Amino acid sequence: MSEKTRYTDAELEEFKQIILEKLKKAEADFVELKKNLTNKEGNDTMDTSPTFKVLEEGANTLNKEEAGLLAARQMKFIQNLKAALVRIENKTYGICRETGKLIPADRLRAVPHATLSIEAKSGGAK
């Protein structure tokens, strides 16, 4: 029997549902991060208090920087999930971009946007 070269339509549908679920959560998390960055929730007394200390301002700046980094990382994750959906539509989903072999289904269930097998990622595939 020959080696399987792609996932079946039923398997692709299973992966699509996993990705759509993760995408929905990732987009909700991104919206929440953006809210924290832009302070859309309004002002409280801390925003207008003239008694801010330098350390508190530094902590606030650091929190915004961290939130900005998290938001950028979350956006990249969303883009990777959307790219995985495109690969599902093209029926190329789950194929390692280095080895050309199928990435194990368990890996794809855990990391649905993966494009490399563990072997390729760890440098074992040459």
VMD Tcl script that builds the backbone (N, CA, C; Angstrom):
set m [mol new atoms 378]
animate dup $m
set s [atomselect $m all]
$s set {name element resname resid chain x y z} {
  {N N MET 1 A 0.846 -1.190 0.000}
  {CA C MET 1 A 0.000 0.000 0.000}
  {C C MET 1 A 0.890 1.252 0.000}
  {N N SER 2 A 0.544 2.228 -0.807}
  {CA C SER 2 A 1.368 3.429 -0.919}
  {C C SER 2 A 1.135 4.363 0.269}
  {N N GLU 3 A 2.130 5.195 0.498}
  {CA C GLU 3 A 2.064 6.137 1.605}
  {C C GLU 3 A 1.043 7.235 1.286}
  {N N LYS 4 A 0.270 7.609 2.290}
  {CA C LYS 4 A -0.756 8.643 2.142}
  {C C LYS 4 A -0.082 9.983 1.840}
  {N N THR 5 A -0.564 10.693 0.809}
  {CA C THR 5 A 0.073 11.951 0.412}
  {C C THR 5 A -0.712 13.189 0.825}
  {N N ARG 6 A -1.979 13.008 1.202}
  {CA C ARG 6 A -2.765 14.146 1.682}
  {C C ARG 6 A -3.893 13.633 2.562}
  {N N TYR 7 A -4.460 14.548 3.353}
  {CA C TYR 7 A -5.583 14.187 4.216}
  {C C TYR 7 A -6.870 14.141 3.397}
  {N N THR 8 A -7.797 13.276 3.818}
  {CA C THR 8 A -9.085 13.158 3.133}
  {C C THR 8 A -9.916 14.404 3.379}
  {N N ASP 9 A -10.953 14.580 2.592}
  {CA C ASP 9 A -11.843 15.732 2.765}
  {C C ASP 9 A -12.470 15.729 4.161}
  {N N ALA 10 A -12.817 14.563 4.672}
  {CA C ALA 10 A -13.406 14.463 6.014}
  {C C ALA 10 A -12.391 14.895 7.078}
  {N N GLU 11 A -11.148 14.472 6.911}
  {CA C GLU 11 A -10.104 14.874 7.864}
  {C C GLU 11 A -9.850 16.380 7.773}
  {N N LEU 12 A -9.837 16.897 6.542}
  {CA C LEU 12 A -9.646 18.339 6.359}
  {C C LEU 12 A -10.774 19.129 7.018}
  {N N GLU 13 A -11.983 18.610 6.945}
  {CA C GLU 13 A -13.126 19.270 7.586}
  {C C GLU 13 A -12.950 19.298 9.108}
  {N N GLU 14 A -12.447 18.197 9.670}
  {CA C GLU 14 A -12.187 18.154 11.120}
  {C C GLU 14 A -11.174 19.239 11.501}
  {N N PHE 15 A -10.080 19.326 10.733}
  {CA C PHE 15 A -9.062 20.336 11.008}
  {C C PHE 15 A -9.626 21.748 10.829}
  {N N LYS 16 A -10.475 21.918 9.833}
  {CA C LYS 16 A -11.086 23.229 9.585}
  {C C LYS 16 A -11.894 23.679 10.796}
  {N N GLN 17 A -12.654 22.763 11.383}
  {CA C GLN 17 A -13.452 23.114 12.562}
  {C C GLN 17 A -12.559 23.490 13.747}
  {N N ILE 18 A -11.471 22.761 13.923}
  {CA C ILE 18 A -10.521 23.090 14.994}
  {C C ILE 18 A -9.956 24.488 14.778}
  {N N ILE 19 A -9.573 24.775 13.537}
  {CA C ILE 19 A -8.981 26.079 13.216}
  {C C ILE 19 A -10.000 27.199 13.400}
  {N N LEU 20 A -11.223 26.992 12.935}
  {CA C LEU 20 A -12.247 28.023 13.079}
  {C C LEU 20 A -12.523 28.332 14.544}
  {N N GLU 21 A -12.508 27.302 15.384}
  {CA C GLU 21 A -12.717 27.492 16.817}
  {C C GLU 21 A -11.574 28.321 17.413}
  {N N LYS 22 A -10.339 27.956 17.070}
  {CA C LYS 22 A -9.176 28.689 17.570}
  {C C LYS 22 A -9.152 30.118 17.023}
  {N N LEU 23 A -9.564 30.287 15.782}
  {CA C LEU 23 A -9.583 31.604 15.165}
  {C C LEU 23 A -10.587 32.523 15.869}
  {N N LYS 24 A -11.737 31.989 16.187}
  {CA C LYS 24 A -12.765 32.776 16.887}
  {C C LYS 24 A -12.234 33.263 18.237}
  {N N LYS 25 A -11.598 32.367 18.984}
  {CA C LYS 25 A -11.045 32.741 20.284}
  {C C LYS 25 A -9.894 33.730 20.126}
  {N N ALA 26 A -9.021 33.489 19.151}
  {CA C ALA 26 A -7.868 34.364 18.924}
  {C C ALA 26 A -8.316 35.778 18.555}
  {N N GLU 27 A -9.351 35.884 17.723}
  {CA C GLU 27 A -9.846 37.209 17.335}
  {C C GLU 27 A -10.482 37.926 18.518}
  {N N ALA 28 A -11.190 37.189 19.376}
  {CA C ALA 28 A -11.776 37.796 20.574}
  {C C ALA 28 A -10.673 38.275 21.514}
  {N N ASP 29 A -9.629 37.482 21.669}
  {CA C ASP 29 A -8.498 37.882 22.512}
  {C C ASP 29 A -7.814 39.124 21.940}
  {N N PHE 30 A -7.686 39.188 20.612}
  {CA C PHE 30 A -7.049 40.327 19.973}
  {C C PHE 30 A -7.856 41.612 20.216}
  {N N VAL 31 A -9.175 41.506 20.107}
  {CA C VAL 31 A -10.035 42.666 20.361}
  {C C VAL 31 A -9.837 43.158 21.800}
  {N N GLU 32 A -9.739 42.229 22.726}
  {CA C GLU 32 A -9.538 42.571 24.139}
  {C C GLU 32 A -8.189 43.261 24.336}
  {N N LEU 33 A -7.157 42.755 23.697}
  {CA C LEU 33 A -5.840 43.386 23.792}
  {C C LEU 33 A -5.859 44.793 23.210}
  {N N LYS 34 A -6.535 44.960 22.069}
  {CA C LYS 34 A -6.625 46.292 21.457}
  {C C LYS 34 A -7.360 47.263 22.377}
  {N N LYS 35 A -8.405 46.773 23.031}
  {CA C LYS 35 A -9.146 47.621 23.975}
  {C C LYS 35 A -8.228 48.110 25.083}
  {N N ASN 36 A -7.410 47.201 25.600}
  {CA C ASN 36 A -6.482 47.577 26.670}
  {C C ASN 36 A -5.453 48.588 26.189}
  {N N LEU 37 A -5.026 48.463 24.946}
  {CA C LEU 37 A -4.037 49.389 24.404}
  {C C LEU 37 A -4.605 50.786 24.179}
  {N N THR 38 A -5.821 50.832 23.683}
  {CA C THR 38 A -6.402 52.131 23.330}
  {C C THR 38 A -7.236 52.738 24.450}
  {N N ASN 39 A -7.396 51.998 25.541}
  {CA C ASN 39 A -8.158 52.460 26.700}
  {C C ASN 39 A -9.570 52.875 26.316}
  {N N LYS 40 A -10.236 52.069 25.491}
  {CA C LYS 40 A -11.591 52.355 25.029}
  {C C LYS 40 A -12.628 52.207 26.135}
  {N N GLU 41 A -12.234 51.598 27.239}
  {CA C GLU 41 A -13.185 51.363 28.330}
  {C C GLU 41 A -13.453 52.624 29.142}
  {N N GLY 42 A -12.829 53.728 28.754}
  {CA C GLY 42 A -13.087 54.973 29.459}
  {C C GLY 42 A -12.014 55.259 30.495}
  {N N ASN 43 A -12.170 56.383 31.134}
  {CA C ASN 43 A -11.196 56.832 32.119}
  {C C ASN 43 A -11.713 56.588 33.514}
  {N N ASP 44 A -10.789 56.358 34.411}
  {CA C ASP 44 A -11.163 56.285 35.808}
  {C C ASP 44 A -10.420 57.384 36.541}
  {N N THR 45 A -10.517 57.415 37.838}
  {CA C THR 45 A -9.882 58.494 38.592}
  {C C THR 45 A -8.364 58.452 38.490}
  {N N MET 46 A -7.818 57.280 38.208}
  {CA C MET 46 A -6.362 57.184 38.090}
  {C C MET 46 A -5.851 57.955 36.870}
  {N N ASP 47 A -6.679 58.063 35.834}
  {CA C ASP 47 A -6.245 58.769 34.623}
  {C C ASP 47 A -6.145 60.275 34.831}
  {N N THR 48 A -6.913 60.801 35.767}
  {CA C THR 48 A -6.939 62.253 35.964}
  {C C THR 48 A -6.235 62.686 37.234}
  {N N SER 49 A -5.764 61.751 37.998}
  {CA C SER 49 A -5.109 62.073 39.260}
  {C C SER 49 A -3.790 62.787 39.021}
  {N N PRO 50 A -3.589 63.958 39.634}
  {CA C PRO 50 A -2.337 64.688 39.436}
  {C C PRO 50 A -1.204 64.144 40.304}
  {N N THR 51 A -1.484 63.093 41.071}
  {CA C THR 51 A -0.478 62.609 42.009}
  {C C THR 51 A 0.270 61.391 41.502}
  {N N PHE 52 A 0.294 61.212 40.167}
  {CA C PHE 52 A 1.038 60.073 39.621}
  {C C PHE 52 A 2.493 60.139 40.033}
  {N N LYS 53 A 3.034 59.002 40.309}
  {CA C LYS 53 A 4.460 58.921 40.622}
  {C C LYS 53 A 5.183 58.405 39.387}
  {N N VAL 54 A 6.441 58.711 39.288}
  {CA C VAL 54 A 7.245 58.315 38.133}
  {C C VAL 54 A 7.226 56.801 37.953}
  {N N LEU 55 A 7.332 56.046 39.013}
  {CA C LEU 55 A 7.341 54.586 38.903}
  {C C LEU 55 A 6.023 54.056 38.367}
  {N N GLU 56 A 4.919 54.655 38.789}
  {CA C GLU 56 A 3.613 54.215 38.295}
  {C C GLU 56 A 3.496 54.479 36.800}
  {N N GLU 57 A 3.980 55.629 36.346}
  {CA C GLU 57 A 3.941 55.935 34.919}
  {C C GLU 57 A 4.802 54.955 34.142}
  {N N GLY 58 A 5.964 54.616 34.707}
  {CA C GLY 58 A 6.838 53.645 34.056}
  {C C GLY 58 A 6.177 52.282 33.963}
  {N N ALA 59 A 5.477 51.888 35.014}
  {CA C ALA 59 A 4.780 50.597 35.007}
  {C C ALA 59 A 3.668 50.595 33.975}
  {N N ASN 60 A 2.947 51.697 33.856}
  {CA C ASN 60 A 1.880 51.794 32.867}
  {C C ASN 60 A 2.442 51.701 31.448}
  {N N THR 61 A 3.560 52.373 31.221}
  {CA C THR 61 A 4.196 52.317 29.905}
  {C C THR 61 A 4.645 50.897 29.595}
  {N N LEU 62 A 5.234 50.234 30.585}
  {CA C LEU 62 A 5.680 48.860 30.389}
  {C C LEU 62 A 4.491 47.948 30.087}
  {N N ASN 63 A 3.384 48.128 30.789}
  {CA C ASN 63 A 2.194 47.325 30.531}
  {C C ASN 63 A 1.686 47.532 29.113}
  {N N LYS 64 A 1.712 48.762 28.629}
  {CA C LYS 64 A 1.267 49.033 27.259}
  {C C LYS 64 A 2.211 48.400 26.246}
  {N N GLU 65 A 3.499 48.442 26.523}
  {CA C GLU 65 A 4.467 47.810 25.621}
  {C C GLU 65 A 4.239 46.308 25.565}
  {N N GLU 66 A 4.028 45.698 26.730}
  {CA C GLU 66 A 3.766 44.261 26.772}
  {C C GLU 66 A 2.474 43.928 26.027}
  {N N ALA 67 A 1.444 44.736 26.237}
  {CA C ALA 67 A 0.170 44.509 25.546}
  {C C ALA 67 A 0.348 44.670 24.041}
  {N N GLY 68 A 1.183 45.618 23.628}
  {CA C GLY 68 A 1.456 45.809 22.202}
  {C C GLY 68 A 2.147 44.602 21.595}
  {N N LEU 69 A 3.113 44.063 22.324}
  {CA C LEU 69 A 3.811 42.865 21.849}
  {C C LEU 69 A 2.861 41.676 21.776}
  {N N LEU 70 A 2.019 41.535 22.795}
  {CA C LEU 70 A 1.037 40.446 22.793}
  {C C LEU 70 A 0.058 40.594 21.634}
  {N N ALA 71 A -0.369 41.824 21.379}
  {CA C ALA 71 A -1.306 42.065 20.273}
  {C C ALA 71 A -0.664 41.716 18.933}
  {N N ALA 72 A 0.593 42.092 18.748}
  {CA C ALA 72 A 1.291 41.778 17.495}
  {C C ALA 72 A 1.445 40.267 17.337}
  {N N ARG 73 A 1.768 39.605 18.420}
  {CA C ARG 73 A 1.911 38.147 18.381}
  {C C ARG 73 A 0.568 37.469 18.081}
  {N N GLN 74 A -0.482 38.008 18.679}
  {CA C GLN 74 A -1.818 37.452 18.451}
  {C C GLN 74 A -2.240 37.654 16.997}
  {N N MET 75 A -1.915 38.796 16.413}
  {CA C MET 75 A -2.246 39.059 15.016}
  {C C MET 75 A -1.508 38.077 14.106}
  {N N LYS 76 A -0.253 37.777 14.422}
  {CA C LYS 76 A 0.507 36.810 13.624}
  {C C LYS 76 A -0.141 35.428 13.724}
  {N N PHE 77 A -0.589 35.057 14.915}
  {CA C PHE 77 A -1.265 33.780 15.124}
  {C C PHE 77 A -2.539 33.713 14.282}
  {N N ILE 78 A -3.310 34.803 14.261}
  {CA C ILE 78 A -4.542 34.872 13.463}
  {C C ILE 78 A -4.207 34.708 11.978}
  {N N GLN 79 A -3.167 35.390 11.513}
  {CA C GLN 79 A -2.758 35.276 10.106}
  {C C GLN 79 A -2.341 33.842 9.765}
  {N N ASN 80 A -1.639 33.184 10.694}
  {CA C ASN 80 A -1.221 31.798 10.469}
  {C C ASN 80 A -2.430 30.867 10.397}
  {N N LEU 81 A -3.431 31.102 11.240}
  {CA C LEU 81 A -4.644 30.287 11.203}
  {C C LEU 81 A -5.394 30.496 9.889}
  {N N LYS 82 A -5.466 31.741 9.434}
  {CA C LYS 82 A -6.145 32.026 8.168}
  {C C LYS 82 A -5.397 31.389 6.990}
  {N N ALA 83 A -4.075 31.395 7.058}
  {CA C ALA 83 A -3.278 30.745 6.010}
  {C C ALA 83 A -3.532 29.238 6.010}
  {N N ALA 84 A -3.717 28.662 7.198}
  {CA C ALA 84 A -4.026 27.231 7.287}
  {C C ALA 84 A -5.377 26.933 6.637}
  {N N LEU 85 A -6.344 27.832 6.794}
  {CA C LEU 85 A -7.649 27.650 6.145}
  {C C LEU 85 A -7.505 27.663 4.621}
  {N N VAL 86 A -6.628 28.512 4.110}
  {CA C VAL 86 A -6.376 28.559 2.666}
  {C C VAL 86 A -5.771 27.232 2.206}
  {N N ARG 87 A -4.834 26.705 3.003}
  {CA C ARG 87 A -4.224 25.416 2.641}
  {C C ARG 87 A -5.270 24.295 2.652}
  {N N ILE 88 A -6.236 24.379 3.551}
  {CA C ILE 88 A -7.313 23.379 3.567}
  {C C ILE 88 A -8.111 23.478 2.275}
  {N N GLU 89 A -8.455 24.683 1.864}
  {CA C GLU 89 A -9.209 24.881 0.616}
  {C C GLU 89 A -8.418 24.367 -0.588}
  {N N ASN 90 A -7.100 24.541 -0.553}
  {CA C ASN 90 A -6.235 24.077 -1.652}
  {C C ASN 90 A -5.898 22.595 -1.548}
  {N N LYS 91 A -6.323 21.983 -0.452}
  {CA C LYS 91 A -6.047 20.563 -0.166}
  {C C LYS 91 A -4.554 20.275 -0.027}
  {N N THR 92 A -3.816 21.284 0.446}
  {CA C THR 92 A -2.394 21.100 0.716}
  {C C THR 92 A -2.113 21.142 2.215}
  {N N TYR 93 A -3.153 21.232 3.007}
  {CA C TYR 93 A -3.016 21.331 4.459}
  {C C TYR 93 A -2.390 20.053 5.025}
  {N N GLY 94 A -1.483 20.239 5.973}
  {CA C GLY 94 A -0.900 19.099 6.662}
  {C C GLY 94 A 0.308 18.502 5.982}
  {N N ILE 95 A 0.743 19.107 4.894}
  {CA C ILE 95 A 1.918 18.607 4.189}
  {C C ILE 95 A 3.116 19.452 4.615}
  {N N CYS 96 A 4.140 18.795 5.143}
  {CA C CYS 96 A 5.339 19.486 5.609}
  {C C CYS 96 A 5.982 20.229 4.439}
  {N N ARG 97 A 6.287 21.493 4.642}
  {CA C ARG 97 A 6.860 22.290 3.552}
  {C C ARG 97 A 8.321 21.962 3.281}
  {N N GLU 98 A 8.954 21.201 4.166}
  {CA C GLU 98 A 10.345 20.794 3.912}
  {C C GLU 98 A 10.453 19.376 3.386}
  {N N THR 99 A 9.736 18.456 4.020}
  {CA C THR 99 A 9.880 17.045 3.633}
  {C C THR 99 A 8.868 16.610 2.586}
  {N N GLY 100 A 7.744 17.328 2.493}
  {CA C GLY 100 A 6.689 16.945 1.563}
  {C C GLY 100 A 5.831 15.802 2.080}
  {N N LYS 101 A 6.119 15.331 3.291}
  {CA C LYS 101 A 5.343 14.244 3.894}
  {C C LYS 101 A 4.236 14.823 4.762}
  {N N LEU 102 A 3.264 13.987 5.091}
  {CA C LEU 102 A 2.180 14.441 5.945}
  {C C LEU 102 A 2.661 14.682 7.371}
  {N N ILE 103 A 2.227 15.796 7.925}
  {CA C ILE 103 A 2.463 16.087 9.338}
  {C C ILE 103 A 1.462 15.225 10.112}
  {N N PRO 104 A 1.883 14.535 11.167}
  {CA C PRO 104 A 0.955 13.683 11.915}
  {C C PRO 104 A -0.279 14.452 12.411}
  {N N ALA 105 A -1.435 13.796 12.337}
  {CA C ALA 105 A -2.708 14.425 12.720}
  {C C ALA 105 A -2.684 14.917 14.163}
  {N N ASP 106 A -2.026 14.187 15.059}
  {CA C ASP 106 A -1.966 14.621 16.465}
  {C C ASP 106 A -1.253 15.962 16.591}
  {N N ARG 107 A -0.203 16.162 15.819}
  {CA C ARG 107 A 0.509 17.452 15.840}
  {C C ARG 107 A -0.396 18.563 15.320}
  {N N LEU 108 A -1.132 18.276 14.254}
  {CA C LEU 108 A -2.015 19.296 13.679}
  {C C LEU 108 A -3.178 19.633 14.612}
  {N N ARG 109 A -3.630 18.651 15.373}
  {CA C ARG 109 A -4.692 18.940 16.346}
  {C C ARG 109 A -4.177 19.862 17.454}
  {N N ALA 110 A -2.919 19.681 17.820}
  {CA C ALA 110 A -2.314 20.511 18.869}
  {C C ALA 110 A -1.869 21.869 18.332}
  {N N VAL 111 A -1.300 21.876 17.119}
  {CA C VAL 111 A -0.796 23.110 16.490}
  {C C VAL 111 A -1.359 23.156 15.075}
  {N N PRO 112 A -2.623 23.579 14.939}
  {CA C PRO 112 A -3.287 23.465 13.634}
  {C C PRO 112 A -2.701 24.322 12.516}
  {N N HIS 113 A -1.861 25.287 12.858}
  {CA C HIS 113 A -1.252 26.125 11.822}
  {C C HIS 113 A 0.155 25.648 11.458}
  {N N ALA 114 A 0.559 24.479 11.954}
  {CA C ALA 114 A 1.908 23.957 11.691}
  {C C ALA 114 A 2.120 23.729 10.195}
  {N N THR 115 A 3.317 24.064 9.749}
  {CA C THR 115 A 3.692 23.811 8.351}
  {C C THR 115 A 4.919 22.906 8.260}
  {N N LEU 116 A 5.460 22.552 9.425}
  {CA C LEU 116 A 6.623 21.676 9.476}
  {C C LEU 116 A 6.342 20.488 10.387}
  {N N SER 117 A 6.864 19.331 9.997}
  {CA C SER 117 A 6.797 18.171 10.877}
  {C C SER 117 A 7.808 18.382 12.001}
  {N N ILE 118 A 7.684 17.607 13.060}
  {CA C ILE 118 A 8.652 17.695 14.161}
  {C C ILE 118 A 10.053 17.394 13.629}
  {N N GLU 119 A 10.150 16.410 12.754}
  {CA C GLU 119 A 11.436 16.033 12.163}
  {C C GLU 119 A 12.083 17.224 11.448}
  {N N ALA 120 A 11.315 17.919 10.626}
  {CA C ALA 120 A 11.844 19.060 9.890}
  {C C ALA 120 A 12.146 20.221 10.824}
  {N N LYS 121 A 11.279 20.454 11.793}
  {CA C LYS 121 A 11.456 21.567 12.715}
  {C C LYS 121 A 12.712 21.397 13.573}
  {N N SER 122 A 13.001 20.166 13.942}
  {CA C SER 122 A 14.174 19.916 14.786}
  {C C SER 122 A 15.455 19.785 13.954}
  {N N GLY 123 A 15.333 19.908 12.639}
  {CA C GLY 123 A 16.510 19.880 11.779}
  {C C GLY 123 A 16.925 18.484 11.353}
  {N N GLY 124 A 16.106 17.482 11.629}
  {CA C GLY 124 A 16.439 16.112 11.279}
  {C C GLY 124 A 16.222 15.795 9.806}
  {N N ALA 125 A 15.425 16.593 9.119}
  {CA C ALA 125 A 15.126 16.331 7.700}
  {C C ALA 125 A 16.106 17.094 6.830}
  {N N LYS 126 A 16.843 16.372 6.055}
  {CA C LYS 126 A 17.789 17.034 5.132}
  {C C LYS 126 A 17.574 16.523 3.740}
}
mol reanalyze $m
mol bondsrecalc $m
mol representation Tube
mol addrep $m
